[in-house]
């Protein structure tokens, strides 16, 4: 008689029912969580976490072909940056945005496609039809200080789901998620006023990017509300490195200015120029004057004294943008929320020096 070895227990692809039993929830809940909850049903974070942990433990992997057939989508979200080189280095100011995007996309069951059309050697984003490539993804997140308005407007008018990270209400129909730079900037000026500063100057780059406009608006509103002198309160520097010098700084101090604030941008040019001018003039902040940064300091200046100002919640903005895009994909409804920035006391602002 021929003996046969005992048959090995076979296990096929784990099913959602098994995930539901392990997580202690219904199969409907599992389907919602693993499908990205495109219906927008409110689920407790602990419930979602249990489902994801159970799926991970069982090795559950949804059938991608079946999902694409059911949803007529690829379950891909695009990310397109309008910077010269796509920001992937940790010291780049856009890196935290991408961290938030990646984490939230994973929660909703989406993979990411990074479009590098603005990178050196790639197709330029401003050329006709350059953005059409993003249609490979179900929807796309865009970020950048300056955008090709016509190309992006055309994409939105044709019904493609798009969300910009950063306020863009000048483009009708484009959903966006932005930081509340107006209120955050006003808060910085209010704190300076409480320290006795009566003349405050904002140094910004010479362009009309919405983020810069919002910061200036916040500064002016706070100056007006506090009854402070707003004469020449804003300086638009075409080239901060050459426009903001030690001599310029001494001249403004002679006029009675005691506090200087700079906007944060991709390059940090205004803030760098202001720091250099203070150093070249042999002055100290906050002993001789006060400095504030409307944003987070560049990573390469981390060893310098922490500037007074506010922190931009970049990771949360990235995550909020993904939530806005998945909502747009699921319901067709757009939303444009503002995310609050936290005031940072820092070490560069103090009481106004005596006249």
Secondary structure by P-SEA (a helix, b strand, c coil): cccccccccccccccaaaaaaaacccaaaaaaaaacccccccccaaaaaaaaaaaaaacccccaaaaaaacccccbbbbbbccccccccccccaaaaaaaaaaaaaaabbbbbbbccccccccccccccccccccccccccccccccaaaaaaaaaaaccbbbbcccccccccccccccaaaaaaaaaaaaaaaacccbbbbbbcccccaaaaaaaaaaaaaaaaacccccccccccccccccccaaaaaaaaaacccbbbbbbcccaaaaaaaaaaaaaacccccccbbbbbcccccccccccccccbbbbaaaaaaaaaaaaaaaaaaccbbbbbbbbbbbbbcccccccccc
